[in-house]
Amino acid sequence: MKIIVTGSLGNISLPLTKSLIAKGHQVAVISSDPKKQTAIEALGAVAAIGSIADVGFLINTFKGADAVYTMIPLSFTEPDLGAYMRRLAQNYAEALKEAGIKRIVVMSGWAADLVKGENVEHIFDDLDASITIMRPGSFYTNFYQSMDLIKGKGFIGKFLTLRYAGLWALLTGKTGLLMGNYGGEDRIVFVSPKDIADAVAEELLLQPKDKTIRYVGSEEMTCNEAAKIIGAAVGKPWLKWVLLSDKEMLQGLKMAKLPEKLAETLVEMQAAMHSGKTLENFHKSKPKMGKVKLADFAKEFAAVYHQK
């Protein structure tokens, strides 16, 4: 099969590309970075260098393909995340239709149907094609975004430790924490990008008659259980995941200078996870869990943590 992979050599697209090539498929990888061309070609794939904001480029790249995997990279600089995602989803839909693609796998999120700003799944509904929507849980790799929090660096780190863990923790050097408007004893499905890649690879080779939705997860646990695993790996066995209110989370994101609409969408997404609705929908679909457990990822995380 000739398969188009979007997402450059990201956390999902790299293992996906390797898997598809190992199975003998012809793969073209779309990347906006010309510097990635050599690495893409070294895998045995074709490098399609261009922007997913360019519909003409997408049409030319998609033509003749048997299947296409589409994903929209999250942007922390876009002032309106919802508008940004709709715009790029519409680009994909237009190009897929014009190129006559009959098998499409769309990356979404497990809270997408609950968060208005994140949900662009419906934009693909009118295509004359076999479509699967992927709804993975919370990525293991999201922990990288919290590395400074876990380290408890500087004045802010000490202040947060004092506020949420107490004076004794600060005096004994037990700094660092995780936080969000989901956390504590909330049960969450975490997922490895490698397991997502395996699921996408499976779906690209199928041709379901009706639109399907596939949830993907690797391991379910409470946020504090996850914090304990990450903490043990980096030498902070006391690490906890503090549960904030929606208001506190929004204030924190604004202090971090995130665009207001993006901050509101992220808070809404985490609120859906705290409510348990995402977990309920996940269990309704009864998906098979992946192979990579959080303890496996924690070893990779610890290596990066100690490098920095």
C-alpha positions in Angstrom: 0.0 0.0 0.0 1.0 3.6 -0.5 0.4 5.4 2.8 0.8 9.1 3.7 1.8 9.9 7.3 1.5 13.4 8.7 3.2 14.7 11.8 6.8 14.6 10.5 8.9 12.4 12.8 7.0 13.1 16.0 6.2 10.8 18.9 3.6 8.9 17.0 4.6 9.4 13.4 8.2 8.1 13.8 7.3 4.7 15.2 4.3 4.5 12.8 6.5 5.1 9.8 9.1 2.5 10.9 6.3 0.0 11.5 4.7 0.5 8.1 8.0 0.4 6.2 8.9 -2.8 8.1 5.7 -4.4 6.7 6.6 -3.5 3.2 4.4 -0.4 2.6 5.4 2.6 0.5 5.3 5.6 3.0 5.5 9.3 2.4 6.0 11.5 5.5 4.8 15.1 5.5 7.0 17.5 7.3 7.3 21.3 7.3 10.9 21.2 8.3 13.4 20.7 5.3 16.0 19.6 7.8 14.0 16.4 8.5 14.3 15.2 4.8 17.5 13.3 5.3 16.2 11.5 8.5 12.9 10.6 6.7 14.7 9.2 3.7 17.1 7.3 5.9 14.0 5.3 7.2 13.2 4.4 3.6 10.3 6.8 3.3 9.6 9.6 0.9 10.0 13.1 2.4 7.1 15.4 1.4 8.3 18.8 2.6 5.5 21.4 2.9 2.9 22.9 5.1 -0.5 21.3 6.0 -1.8 24.9 5.8 -1.2 24.6 2.0 -4.2 22.7 0.5 -2.6 22.5 -3.0 0.5 20.8 -1.4 -1.7 18.4 0.4 -3.7 17.5 -2.7 -0.6 16.8 -4.7 0.9 14.7 -1.9 -2.2 12.7 -1.3 -2.9 11.8 -4.9 -2.5 8.1 -5.6 -2.3 7.1 -2.0 -4.3 4.1 -0.7 -4.6 5.5 2.9 -3.8 8.7 4.8 -3.1 9.3 8.5 -3.9 12.9 9.5 -3.0 14.7 12.7 -3.0 18.4 13.7 -0.1 19.5 15.9 -1.1 21.3 19.1 0.0 24.9 19.0 0.6 26.9 22.2 0.9 30.1 20.3 -2.4 30.2 18.4 -4.7 32.7 20.0 -7.8 30.6 19.3 -7.1 26.8 19.4 -10.5 25.9 18.2 -10.3 28.1 15.1 -6.8 26.8 14.3 -7.9 23.2 14.5 -11.0 23.8 12.4 -8.9 25.5 9.8 -6.4 22.7 9.4 -9.1 20.0 9.6 -10.9 21.7 6.8 -7.7 21.8 4.8 -7.3 18.1 5.3 -10.9 17.4 4.3 -10.7 19.5 1.2 -7.5 17.8 0.1 -8.6 14.3 0.9 -11.8 14.8 -1.1 -10.0 16.3 -4.1 -7.4 13.5 -4.1 -10.1 10.9 -3.8 -8.7 9.1 -0.8 -10.8 6.2 0.3 -9.1 5.2 3.7 -8.5 7.9 6.3 -7.4 7.6 9.9 -7.8 10.9 11.9 -6.0 11.6 15.2 -8.3 13.1 17.8 -8.3 12.9 21.6 -10.3 11.0 24.2 -12.0 14.2 25.5 -12.7 15.6 22.0 -16.4 14.8 22.0 -16.7 16.6 25.4 -14.6 19.7 24.6 -16.0 22.0 21.9 -12.7 23.8 21.2 -10.9 20.5 20.5 -13.6 18.6 18.5 -13.1 18.7 14.7 -14.1 15.1 14.0 -17.4 16.1 12.3 -15.5 18.0 9.6 -14.6 14.6 8.0 -18.2 13.3 8.0 -19.1 14.2 4.5 -16.2 12.5 2.8 -16.9 9.5 0.6 -14.4 7.4 2.4 -13.8 4.8 5.2 -12.9 6.9 8.2 -11.6 5.9 11.7 -11.2 8.5 14.5 -8.5 7.7 17.0 -9.1 8.8 20.6 -6.0 8.1 22.7 -5.9 8.8 26.4 -3.4 11.1 28.1 0.0 10.8 26.5 2.9 9.6 28.7 5.0 12.3 26.9 2.9 15.0 28.5 5.0 14.5 31.6 7.9 16.2 29.7 5.9 19.5 29.8 5.9 19.2 33.6 9.6 18.6 34.1 10.3 22.0 35.7 7.4 21.5 38.1 8.7 18.0 39.1 12.2 19.5 39.6 10.7 22.2 41.8 13.2 24.6 40.4 13.9 28.1 41.7 11.7 30.5 43.7 8.5 29.3 41.9 9.3 25.7 42.7 9.9 26.4 46.3 6.8 28.6 46.5 4.6 25.8 45.0 6.1 23.3 47.3 5.4 25.5 50.3 1.8 26.2 49.2 0.8 22.6 48.2 3.1 20.3 50.2 3.8 22.4 53.3 6.7 23.9 55.2 8.1 20.5 56.3 8.4 19.4 52.7 10.3 22.6 51.8 12.6 22.3 54.8 13.5 18.7 54.1 14.1 19.4 50.4 11.1 17.4 49.2 10.4 19.8 46.4 8.5 19.2 43.1 5.0 18.2 42.3 2.5 17.7 39.5 -0.7 19.7 39.2 -3.8 20.3 37.1 -7.5 20.6 37.4 -7.5 16.9 37.2 -5.2 15.0 39.5 -5.1 13.4 43.0 -7.3 10.2 43.0 -8.8 10.9 39.6 -8.5 7.7 37.5 -6.9 8.4 34.1 -6.0 6.3 31.1 -2.4 7.0 30.1 -1.0 6.0 26.7 2.3 5.5 25.0 2.7 7.1 21.6 4.2 3.7 20.5 1.0 2.0 21.4 -1.0 4.7 19.5 1.3 4.1 16.5 0.6 0.4 16.6 -3.1 1.0 16.7 -2.9 3.5 13.8 -0.9 1.0 11.7 -3.6 -1.6 12.3 -6.4 0.8 11.3 -4.7 2.0 8.1 -4.9 -1.5 6.7 -8.6 -2.0 7.5 -11.5 -0.7 5.5 -14.6 -0.5 7.8 -17.8 0.3 5.9 -19.0 2.8 8.5 -17.2 5.6 10.4 -15.5 4.1 13.4 -14.1 5.4 16.7 -11.1 3.7 18.3 -10.0 4.5 21.9 -6.4 3.8 22.7 -4.8 3.3 26.1 -1.8 1.7 27.7 -2.5 1.7 31.4 -5.2 3.0 33.8 -4.4 4.4 37.3 -4.9 7.3 39.6 -2.9 10.5 39.0 -1.2 10.0 42.4 -0.2 6.4 41.4 1.3 7.9 38.2 3.1 10.5 40.1 4.6 7.8 42.4 5.9 5.9 39.4 7.5 9.0 37.8 8.7 10.2 41.2 10.4 6.9 42.0 12.1 6.9 38.6 13.7 10.4 39.1 14.5 10.0 42.8 11.5 11.8 44.2 9.4 9.0 45.8 7.3 11.7 47.6 6.0 13.2 44.3 2.3 13.9 44.4 -0.3 15.2 41.8 -2.1 18.2 43.3 -5.7 18.8 42.2 -6.5 22.4 41.4 -9.8 24.1 40.9 -10.7 25.2 37.3 -10.2 28.8 38.4 -6.7 28.1 39.9 -5.7 26.3 36.7 -6.9 29.0 34.4 -5.0 31.6 36.5 -1.9 29.6 36.3 -2.0 29.1 32.5 -2.6 32.9 32.1 0.4 33.6 34.3 2.4 31.3 31.9 1.2 33.7 29.2 -0.8 31.2 27.2 -3.4 32.7 24.9 -6.7 33.1 26.8 -8.8 30.8 24.5 -6.2 28.1 24.5 -6.0 28.3 28.3 -9.8 28.0 28.5 -9.8 25.0 26.2 -7.1 23.2 28.2 -9.0 23.8 31.4 -12.2 22.5 29.8 -10.3 19.4 28.6 -8.9 18.7 32.1 -12.2 19.3 33.7 -13.7 16.6 31.5 -11.0 14.2 32.7 -11.7 15.2 36.3 -15.4 14.6 35.8 -14.8 10.9 34.9 -16.8 11.3 31.6 -13.7 10.6 29.5 -13.0 7.4 31.5 -16.6 6.3 31.2 -16.6 6.7 27.4 -13.3 4.9 27.2 -14.7 1.9 29.1 -17.8 1.8 27.0 -15.7 1.1 23.9 -13.9 -1.8 25.7 -10.5 -1.2 23.9 -7.6 -3.6 24.3 -4.8 -2.0 26.3 -1.4 -1.5 24.7 1.9 -3.0 25.7 4.0 -0.1 27.0 3.4 0.6 30.7 4.1 3.8 32.6 7.1 2.2 34.4 8.7 1.5 31.0 8.2 5.2 30.0 9.4 6.4 33.4 12.9 5.0 32.6 13.1 7.1 29.4 11.7 10.1 31.2 14.3 9.8 34.0 17.1 9.7 31.5 16.0 13.0 30.0 15.2 14.4 33.4 18.8 13.8 34.7 20.4 15.0 31.5 18.8 18.4 31.9 
